[in-house]
Amino acid sequence: MTDRKLFGTDGVRGLANTEPMTAETVMRLGVAAGKRFTRGTHRHTVVIGKDTRLSGYMLEPALTAGFVSVGMDVILVGPIPTPGIAMLTRSMRCDLGVMISASHNPFQDNGIKLFGPDGYKLSDAIEAEIEGMMGSDLSDMRAQAHSLGRAKRLEDAAGRYIEYAKTTFPRGLRLDGLKIVLDCANGAAYKVAPTVLWELGAEVIKVGVEPDGFNINRECGSLHPDRMSDLVRAYRAHLGIALDGDADRVLFCDEKGQMIDGDQVLALIANHWQRTQQLNGGAVVSTIMSNLGLERQLQAQNLKLIRTKVGDRYVVEQMREGGYNLGGEQSGHIIMGQHATTGDGVIAALQVLAALVQGGRTASETLRMFEPVPQLLKNVRLSNGANAEAVLGLDEVRKAIAAVEKRLVGKGRLVIRKSGTEPLIRIMAEGDDAAEVDTVVAELAALITKAAA
């Protein structure tokens, strides 16, 4: 199996119009992925969605050309949340789904996320296989002239997703009387998310719904939730909801403007599903970044927290392997196995709103399930071409990390990892003593910065 160099934690990502996010490379990706998912003699189909970045206008036709050249028909749906592509891939019996998005990154970046016919993100092994095919002579993969694919637009894709999202909300329940601030990050959900909430009865104060190709995630959305919090207080709303650029993750704030992250949402849904006997396997799947407070809260209910490496697709893989139906990330990816095959910010928001309505209490009473353990994350940016793995492999760095881990045994955790998308080493520590957490993170950051110089 070829090692993955092109694919990162969540598909292919980079600066638009520079490698690998150029029209040429993306077209090769379309050829290789299309050929990999050609399985038989039927007319093969791929559905392609995107967010609102300017570079989507370059990458969409490049991908289309690649797929058409290997005989695959292309369905173009325009801006739609990433989970909408996962849903459409399955519901339309497509052979492949593609989302053009760099999620929470600024507009200059873009990315490609691939979904198999089952609606799940591709495994590392399949991504490596596609990458290997891209490095070969693609001329052998081209279809004959009479077998080329066709491309067409699907006008009702957004409507299909809206109706599907509404089916995940409890039957007979309404959002009448709720005032909600909704920040769509000027991204993929700028049309569908407000429509879902309005059609269910809510009063929606919508922001981040005027994309111009450049303003996705800019001072808005889940990356900048202060805007949502300020508006909730200003409008005296019951809840704030902030999506990211492709709407596969979501953060909240209560009526006081206080933030509610993905860990609290996982605790809330786990508590409700445990009581209603909907939780499979007596466990929740999350990543190494989830707060120790979540783990302790679940333990108090005799539930387990199963941790994976960072990346929602690794959470999904563990969920599928173990038969669990609830997982997610602190950052706001929430995966509910009976509703979606990937993180879905809109559907997660509906589950939170259902709990709010059914409980008849305020958001601050409903959504704050546990007191988080003090946690600090610091990113050390590498310069001069320093390699993250090489830096973390240095003797003095390994010894310092081991000493801190020993220091935190029984009262906290340390997580050190390289970023999958940027030249960063991420240092996260948490523990009952906030001052100690601050100290160990500062010490390690200084050491790693010096070692990488």
C-alpha positions as CSV (number, residue, x, y, z in Angstrom):
1,M,0.0,0.0,0.0
2,T,1.3,3.5,-0.9
3,D,1.8,5.9,2.0
4,R,-0.6,8.8,2.0
5,K,1.2,12.1,1.2
6,L,-1.6,13.9,-0.6
7,F,-4.4,13.0,1.8
8,G,-4.4,14.4,5.3
9,T,-6.6,14.1,8.3
10,D,-9.7,15.1,6.4
11,G,-9.2,14.6,2.6
12,V,-6.9,16.7,0.5
13,R,-6.4,20.3,1.6
14,G,-4.2,23.3,0.7
15,L,-3.9,26.8,-0.6
16,A,-6.1,27.3,-3.7
17,N,-4.3,27.3,-7.0
18,T,-1.1,25.9,-5.5
19,E,-0.2,22.3,-5.3
20,P,-2.1,20.1,-4.5
21,M,-5.1,22.3,-4.9
22,T,-4.6,23.1,-8.6
23,A,-6.9,22.3,-11.4
24,E,-4.4,19.8,-12.9
25,T,-3.9,17.8,-9.7
26,V,-7.6,17.8,-8.8
27,M,-8.5,16.6,-12.3
28,R,-6.0,13.7,-11.8
29,L,-7.7,13.0,-8.5
30,G,-11.1,12.8,-10.3
31,V,-9.6,10.4,-12.8
32,A,-8.1,8.1,-10.2
33,A,-11.1,8.2,-7.8
34,G,-13.5,7.7,-10.6
35,K,-11.6,4.7,-11.9
36,R,-11.2,3.2,-8.4
37,F,-15.0,3.3,-7.9
38,T,-16.0,2.0,-11.3
39,R,-17.5,-1.3,-10.3
40,G,-19.3,-3.1,-13.1
41,T,-21.1,-2.2,-16.3
42,H,-23.8,0.1,-15.0
43,R,-23.7,3.9,-15.6
44,H,-21.5,5.2,-12.8
45,T,-22.4,8.4,-11.0
46,V,-20.7,10.9,-8.7
47,V,-22.4,13.7,-6.8
48,I,-20.3,16.9,-6.3
49,G,-21.1,19.6,-3.8
50,K,-19.1,22.6,-2.6
51,D,-19.1,25.4,-0.1
52,T,-18.9,29.1,-1.0
53,R,-15.2,29.7,-1.7
54,L,-14.2,31.5,-4.9
55,S,-11.8,28.6,-5.8
56,G,-14.8,26.2,-5.9
57,Y,-15.4,27.6,-9.4
58,M,-12.0,26.3,-10.5
59,L,-12.0,23.0,-8.7
60,E,-15.6,21.9,-9.6
61,P,-15.1,21.8,-13.4
62,A,-11.6,20.2,-12.9
63,L,-13.1,17.4,-10.9
64,T,-15.9,17.1,-13.4
65,A,-13.5,16.7,-16.3
66,G,-11.6,14.0,-14.5
67,F,-14.7,12.0,-13.7
68,V,-16.3,12.4,-17.1
69,S,-13.0,11.3,-18.8
70,V,-13.3,7.9,-17.1
71,G,-16.9,7.5,-18.1
72,M,-18.6,8.6,-14.9
73,D,-21.7,10.8,-14.9
74,V,-21.5,13.8,-12.7
75,I,-24.3,15.4,-10.7
76,L,-23.5,19.0,-9.6
77,V,-25.5,20.3,-6.6
78,G,-23.7,23.6,-5.7
79,P,-23.4,24.8,-2.1
80,I,-24.6,22.2,0.4
81,P,-23.3,21.0,3.8
82,T,-20.8,18.2,3.7
83,P,-23.3,15.8,5.4
84,G,-25.7,16.6,2.6
85,I,-23.3,15.1,0.2
86,A,-22.9,12.0,2.3
87,M,-26.7,11.7,2.4
88,L,-27.2,12.3,-1.3
89,T,-24.5,9.7,-2.2
90,R,-26.5,7.0,-0.4
91,S,-30.0,8.1,-1.3
92,M,-29.3,8.6,-5.0
93,R,-27.3,5.3,-5.2
94,C,-24.2,7.2,-6.4
95,D,-20.9,5.4,-6.7
96,L,-19.0,8.3,-5.1
97,G,-19.6,11.6,-3.4
98,V,-17.3,14.6,-3.4
99,M,-17.4,17.7,-1.2
100,I,-15.2,20.7,-2.3
101,S,-14.4,22.5,1.0
102,A,-11.7,23.3,3.5
103,S,-14.2,23.3,6.3
104,H,-13.2,25.9,8.9
105,N,-10.1,27.2,7.0
106,P,-10.0,30.7,5.5
107,F,-11.2,31.3,1.9
108,Q,-7.7,31.0,0.5
109,D,-7.7,27.3,1.2
110,N,-9.8,24.6,-0.3
111,G,-10.0,20.9,-0.1
112,I,-11.6,17.7,-1.4
113,K,-13.5,15.2,0.8
114,L,-14.5,11.9,-0.7
115,F,-17.4,9.6,0.3
116,G,-17.9,6.0,-0.8
117,P,-21.2,4.6,-2.0
118,D,-22.2,3.9,1.6
119,G,-21.9,7.6,2.5
120,Y,-18.9,7.1,4.7
121,K,-15.5,8.9,4.3
122,L,-12.9,6.7,2.6
123,S,-10.5,4.7,4.7
124,D,-6.8,5.5,4.8
125,A,-6.2,2.4,2.7
126,I,-8.5,3.5,-0.1
127,E,-7.1,7.0,-0.1
128,A,-3.6,5.6,-0.4
129,E,-4.7,3.4,-3.3
130,I,-6.2,6.5,-5.1
131,E,-3.0,8.4,-4.4
132,G,-0.9,5.6,-5.9
133,M,-3.1,5.6,-9.0
134,M,-2.6,9.4,-9.4
135,G,1.1,8.8,-9.7
136,S,0.8,6.4,-12.6
137,D,0.1,6.9,-16.3
138,L,-3.6,8.0,-16.4
139,S,-3.9,7.5,-20.1
140,D,-4.8,3.8,-19.6
141,M,-7.8,4.9,-17.4
142,R,-9.5,7.0,-20.0
143,A,-12.8,6.0,-21.4
144,Q,-13.4,5.6,-25.1
145,A,-15.1,8.5,-26.9
146,H,-18.5,6.8,-26.9
147,S,-18.3,6.0,-23.2
148,L,-17.5,9.4,-21.8
149,G,-19.7,10.6,-18.9
150,R,-22.1,13.5,-18.8
151,A,-22.6,16.3,-16.3
152,K,-25.9,17.8,-15.1
153,R,-27.2,20.0,-12.2
154,L,-29.6,18.8,-9.6
155,E,-31.8,21.8,-8.7
156,D,-33.6,20.3,-5.7
157,A,-30.6,19.0,-3.8
158,A,-30.9,21.6,-1.0
159,G,-34.6,20.7,-0.6
160,R,-33.8,17.0,-0.3
161,Y,-31.4,17.8,2.5
162,I,-33.8,20.1,4.3
163,E,-36.6,17.5,4.3
164,Y,-34.2,14.8,5.5
165,A,-32.9,16.9,8.3
166,K,-36.4,17.6,9.5
167,T,-37.2,13.9,9.7
168,T,-34.6,13.6,12.4
169,F,-36.5,16.0,14.7
170,P,-39.0,14.2,17.0
171,R,-42.4,13.8,15.3
172,G,-45.0,16.2,16.7
173,L,-42.5,18.5,18.3
174,R,-42.2,22.1,17.2
175,L,-39.8,25.1,17.8
176,D,-42.6,27.6,18.2
177,G,-41.8,30.4,20.6
178,L,-38.0,29.8,20.4
179,K,-35.8,32.7,19.3
180,I,-32.5,31.4,17.9
181,V,-29.4,33.2,16.7
182,L,-28.0,31.2,13.8
183,D,-24.5,31.9,12.4
184,C,-23.9,30.1,9.1
185,A,-20.3,31.3,8.7
186,N,-21.1,32.5,5.2
187,G,-20.6,28.9,4.2
188,A,-22.3,25.9,2.7
189,A,-25.4,26.0,5.0
190,Y,-26.3,29.6,4.4
191,K,-29.6,28.7,2.8
192,V,-30.5,25.3,4.2
193,A,-29.9,25.8,7.9
194,P,-32.2,28.9,8.4
195,T,-34.9,27.1,6.3
196,V,-34.9,24.0,8.5
197,L,-35.3,26.0,11.7
198,W,-37.9,28.4,10.3
199,E,-40.0,25.6,8.9
200,L,-40.0,23.9,12.3
201,G,-41.4,27.0,13.9
202,A,-38.5,29.0,15.3
203,E,-37.9,32.7,15.1
204,V,-34.5,32.8,13.4
205,I,-32.0,35.6,13.7
206,K,-29.6,34.7,10.9
207,V,-26.1,36.0,10.3
208,G,-23.3,34.7,8.1
209,V,-25.7,34.2,5.2
210,E,-24.2,36.6,2.7
211,P,-21.3,34.7,1.1
212,D,-19.2,36.6,-1.5
213,G,-16.5,34.0,-2.2
214,F,-14.1,35.6,0.3
215,N,-15.9,35.9,3.6
216,I,-16.4,32.2,4.6
217,N,-15.4,31.7,8.3
218,R,-14.2,35.3,8.4
219,E,-15.0,36.7,11.9
220,C,-18.1,34.5,12.0
221,G,-19.3,30.9,12.5
222,S,-18.0,28.3,15.0
223,L,-14.4,29.7,14.6
224,H,-15.5,33.1,16.0
225,P,-18.4,32.3,18.3
226,D,-18.2,35.6,20.2
227,R,-20.3,37.2,17.5
228,M,-23.1,34.6,18.1
229,S,-22.8,35.1,21.9
230,D,-23.1,38.9,21.6
231,L,-26.2,38.6,19.4
232,V,-27.9,36.2,21.7
233,R,-27.5,38.7,24.5
234,A,-28.5,41.6,22.4
235,Y,-31.7,39.9,21.0
236,R,-32.4,38.1,24.3
237,A,-32.5,34.8,22.3
238,H,-33.0,31.4,23.9
239,L,-30.0,29.8,22.2
240,G,-27.2,30.5,19.7
241,I,-26.0,28.1,17.0
242,A,-22.7,28.6,15.1
243,L,-21.8,26.3,12.1
244,D,-18.5,26.1,10.4
245,G,-17.8,26.6,6.6
246,D,-19.2,23.2,5.5
247,A,-21.6,22.8,8.4
248,D,-20.3,19.4,9.5
249,R,-19.7,20.8,13.0
250,V,-21.5,23.1,15.4
251,L,-21.1,25.1,18.6
252,F,-23.7,26.6,20.8
253,C,-24.2,29.3,23.5
254,D,-26.9,29.5,26.1
255,E,-29.3,32.4,26.7
256,K,-26.5,34.1,28.7
257,G,-24.1,33.9,25.8
258,Q,-21.9,31.3,27.5
259,M,-20.3,28.8,25.2
260,I,-21.4,25.1,24.9
261,D,-18.9,22.9,23.1
262,G,-19.1,19.4,21.5
263,D,-18.2,17.6,24.7
264,Q,-21.3,19.1,26.5
265,V,-23.5,18.1,23.5
266,L,-22.2,14.6,23.6
267,A,-22.9,14.4,27.3
268,L,-26.4,15.7,26.8
269,I,-27.3,13.3,23.9
270,A,-25.7,10.4,25.8
271,N,-27.8,11.1,28.9
272,H,-31.0,11.3,26.9
273,W,-30.3,8.2,24.8
274,Q,-29.3,6.2,27.8
275,R,-32.6,7.0,29.6
276,T,-34.6,6.2,26.5
277,Q,-32.6,3.1,25.7
278,Q,-31.3,4.4,22.4
279,L,-27.6,4.4,23.2
280,N,-25.8,1.4,21.7
281,G,-22.9,-0.3,23.5
282,G,-23.0,1.7,26.7
283,A,-20.4,4.0,25.3
284,V,-19.6,7.3,23.5
285,V,-16.7,7.6,21.0
286,S,-14.6,10.7,21.0
287,T,-11.0,11.8,20.4
288,I,-8.0,12.3,22.6
289,M,-8.9,16.0,22.8
290,S,-12.2,15.5,24.6
291,N,-12.2,17.0,28.1
292,L,-11.6,14.7,31.1
293,G,-14.8,16.2,32.6
294,L,-16.8,14.4,29.9
295,E,-15.1,11.1,30.7
296,R,-15.9,11.5,34.4
297,Q,-19.5,12.5,33.7
298,L,-20.1,9.4,31.5
299,Q,-18.4,7.2,34.1
300,A,-21.0,8.5,36.7
301,Q,-23.7,7.0,34.4
302,N,-21.8,3.7,34.0
303,L,-20.9,4.7,30.4
304,K,-17.5,4.5,28.7
305,L,-15.7,7.1,26.7
306,I,-13.7,5.5,23.9
307,R,-11.0,7.7,22.5
308,T,-9.5,7.8,19.0
309,K,-7.0,9.9,17.3
310,V,-8.1,13.4,16.1
311,G,-10.4,13.4,13.1
312,D,-14.1,12.7,12.8
313,R,-13.6,9.9,10.4
314,Y,-11.6,8.0,12.9
315,V,-14.4,8.5,15.4
316,V,-16.8,7.1,12.7
317,E,-14.5,4.1,12.0
318,Q,-14.5,3.2,15.8
319,M,-18.2,3.6,16.0
320,R,-18.8,1.2,13.1
321,E,-16.2,-1.3,14.4
322,G,-17.7,-1.4,17.9
323,G,-21.4,-1.0,17.0
324,Y,-21.7,2.4,18.8
325,N,-24.2,5.1,17.6
326,L,-22.9,8.2,19.2
327,G,-19.6,9.9,18.8
328,G,-18.0,13.2,18.1
329,E,-15.3,15.8,18.8
330,Q,-15.0,18.7,21.3
331,S,-14.7,21.0,18.3
332,G,-18.4,20.3,17.4
333,H,-18.4,17.3,15.1
334,I,-21.4,15.2,16.4
335,I,-22.0,11.9,14.7
336,M,-25.4,10.2,15.3
337,G,-25.3,6.8,13.6
338,Q,-29.0,6.4,13.1
339,H,-29.2,9.8,11.4
340,A,-25.9,10.4,9.5
341,T,-22.7,8.9,8.4
342,T,-20.6,11.9,9.2
343,G,-20.7,15.0,11.5
344,D,-23.8,17.0,10.8
345,G,-24.1,20.4,12.5
346,V,-27.7,21.0,11.5
347,I,-29.0,17.6,12.7
348,A,-26.9,17.9,15.9
349,A,-28.5,21.3,16.5
350,L,-32.0,19.7,16.1
351,Q,-31.2,17.1,18.8
352,V,-30.1,19.9,21.1
353,L,-33.2,21.9,20.4
354,A,-35.4,18.8,20.9
355,A,-33.9,18.4,24.4
356,L,-34.5,22.0,25.1
357,V,-38.1,21.9,24.1
358,Q,-38.9,18.5,25.8
359,G,-37.2,19.6,29.0
360,G,-38.9,22.9,29.3
361,R,-35.8,24.5,30.9
362,T,-33.4,27.2,29.8
363,A,-30.4,26.4,27.7
364,S,-28.0,27.1,30.6
365,E,-29.9,24.5,32.7
366,T,-30.2,22.0,29.9
367,L,-26.8,22.1,28.1
368,R,-24.3,22.5,30.8
369,M,-23.9,18.8,31.8
370,F,-20.6,18.9,33.6
371,E,-17.9,21.3,34.8
372,P,-14.9,21.0,32.4
373,V,-11.5,20.2,33.8
374,P,-9.1,23.2,33.1
375,Q,-7.7,22.5,29.6
376,L,-5.2,24.5,27.6
377,L,-4.2,24.0,23.9
378,K,-1.2,25.8,22.4
379,N,0.0,25.6,18.8
380,V,3.7,25.8,18.1
381,R,4.2,26.9,14.5
382,L,7.2,25.3,12.8
383,S,9.4,27.5,10.6
384,N,12.4,27.0,8.3
385,G,11.0,23.8,7.0
386,A,11.3,22.0,10.4
387,N,9.7,18.5,10.4
388,A,7.2,17.9,13.2
389,E,7.9,14.2,13.5
390,A,11.7,14.8,13.6
391,V,11.2,17.5,16.3
392,L,9.0,15.2,18.5
393,G,11.6,12.5,18.1
394,L,14.4,14.4,19.6
395,D,15.7,13.0,22.9
396,E,15.3,16.2,24.9
397,V,11.7,16.6,23.6
398,R,10.7,13.0,24.3
399,K,12.2,13.1,27.8
400,A,10.4,16.3,28.6
401,I,7.1,14.9,27.4
402,A,7.6,11.7,29.5
403,A,8.3,13.8,32.6
404,V,5.1,15.8,32.2
405,E,3.0,12.7,31.6
406,K,4.4,11.2,34.8
407,R,3.6,14.5,36.6
408,L,0.0,14.4,35.5
409,V,-0.8,10.7,36.3
410,G,-4.1,10.4,38.1
411,K,-4.9,14.1,37.9
412,G,-4.8,15.1,34.3
413,R,-3.7,14.3,30.7
414,L,-1.2,15.5,28.1
415,V,-1.7,15.2,24.4
416,I,1.0,16.2,21.9
417,R,0.4,15.8,18.2
418,K,1.3,17.3,14.8
419,S,-1.4,19.0,12.8
420,G,-2.7,17.1,9.8
421,T,-3.2,20.3,7.7
422,E,-0.6,22.9,8.9
423,P,3.0,23.1,10.0
424,L,2.1,23.0,13.7
425,I,2.7,20.9,16.8
426,R,-0.3,21.0,19.1
427,I,0.2,20.8,22.8
428,M,-2.8,20.1,25.0
429,A,-2.8,19.6,28.7
430,E,-5.6,19.3,31.2
431,G,-5.9,18.7,34.9
432,D,-7.6,19.7,38.1
433,D,-4.9,22.3,38.8
434,A,-5.2,25.1,36.3
435,A,-2.0,26.7,37.3
436,E,-0.1,23.5,36.7
437,V,-1.7,23.0,33.3
438,D,-0.6,26.5,32.3
439,T,2.9,25.8,33.5
440,V,3.5,22.5,31.8
441,V,2.1,23.8,28.4
442,A,4.3,26.9,28.6
443,E,7.4,24.8,29.4
444,L,6.8,22.3,26.6
445,A,6.0,25.0,24.1
446,A,9.2,26.8,24.9
447,L,11.3,23.6,24.6
448,I,9.7,22.6,21.3
449,T,10.1,26.1,19.8
450,K,13.8,26.0,20.7
451,A,14.3,22.5,19.4
452,A,12.6,23.3,16.1
453,A,14.7,26.5,15.5
